[in-house]
Each structure stands twice: as structure tokens, then as C-alpha cells.
Amino acid sequence: MKQGEQPSSPAAVALKYDGKTAPTIAATGTHELAEEIIRIAREHNVPLYENPELASILARLELNEEIPETLYQIIAEILAFAFSLQGRTPEDAGKGKESP
């Protein structure tokens, strides 16, 4: 995809991370469903990360499917950043508050 181009079908993906296994797909959708996923995330103060190419890749996975190993590094960086925005660390996953 060239810089400045928009993806043909905007996607949103929600991940779940419990600190014990790889993050899994909690929700995925395109168009109106993507907008609803984003609305719910904002309503619950879940940090958002915008990357259309990554969302497109993750949107191909099934619900509750673990992310592939090839994405561990980028997802770990995103989760660490999301946790830091909440004053937490990834080690806090599954303890009390919902994970990002």
C-alpha cells in the first residue's frame, strides 16, 4: 500500500492478553462493525493503536485465535505502550483491571 492510501475495507481488531499465553483475537470487524469496536473501546478507556496494515492482517484471524509468532514483537511493543498509558505493566495482565 502506498503512503496516503486508505485500506479498501477499514478494519478494527480487539486483542485480549492474560499474561499467560499469547494475545488472542477478542473482536474483529470491518466498516460499521469496526466503528462499533472502536466506539466501545473508547467508552471503556481502552487505548487505541492505529495501523491499518496490522489490523488487516489480524482481521483474518478467527475469534479467540492466538496471534502468530511473526507478530509477537510488534504486538508486545503495542501492549507495553498501552499498559504504560494506564500506569501498568504487561506483568499486571489478568490482575484486577481488564487488559488493554
N, C-alpha and C positions, 0 to 999 in steps of 0.2 A: 504494500500500500504506500502510495506516495504521500509525502508530507502535505498536510492540509486536506487530504481526502477523508471523507466520513465513511465508516463501515456501512455496507449495504443494509444490514439489519442490526441496529443497536442492541447490545446485549448487556444484561446485568447478572452477576453471579454473587451469591452469598456463600461464604465459607464458614464451616464450624471447626473449631480446634479445641480439643480437650486436654492437650498437653501429653497425651499418652500415645496416640497414633498420629499418622499424617493427617493434615486437614482434609475435610470432606466437603462435598458439594451439598449445601443446605437448601439452596433455591437457585433456580436459573430461569431466565425468560428473555424474550425479545419484545421490542415495541412497547405496547401498553403494559404487559407483564413486567418488563424491565423497569418501566416508570414506577410501577407499584412496589417493586422490590426496593428501589431507591427511596421512595416515599416512606416506607415502613422503617428502613434503616435510619433515615433522618429523624423520624418520630421517636426512635429509641436511642438517639445519640450514638449510633454506630458509625465509627469513622469510615469514610468512603475513599476509595482509591480509584482513579480513572485511568484506565488503559484499555482502549477498545480491542487491540490485538490480543491481549491476555484474556479479556472477557470472552472473546470469540472462541479461543482455544478451550477455556474452562466450560463454556456453554455446551460443548459437545459431549461432556461427561454426563453420566447418569446421576440422579439424586443419590446421596449417601456414598458415592464412589470417592475413593481417596484420590488426591491429586497425583499425577505421575511424578516419578523421581526427577525427571528432567526439569520440573518446575519448583522443586524444593527450595532452591536458593532464593529465587525471586519472591516466592510466597513467604519464606521465612523473614526476609527483609521487610516485606509489607506488613506482616503480622507484628514484628518487633516495633515498627513505627506506629501501628495502630494501638498497640498496648501502651507505648510510651505517651501517646496523646492522652491516654486515660490515667496516667500516673501508675502504670502497672508494668509487669514484665511478662514474657511468654510463659515463664515458670508459674505464673499465677493462673494460667488457664485451668478451667474446671473447678476453681476455688471461689465459691460465692457468686460474684458477678458473672453475667453471661460473657462468653468470649467474643472478641471482635469478629 
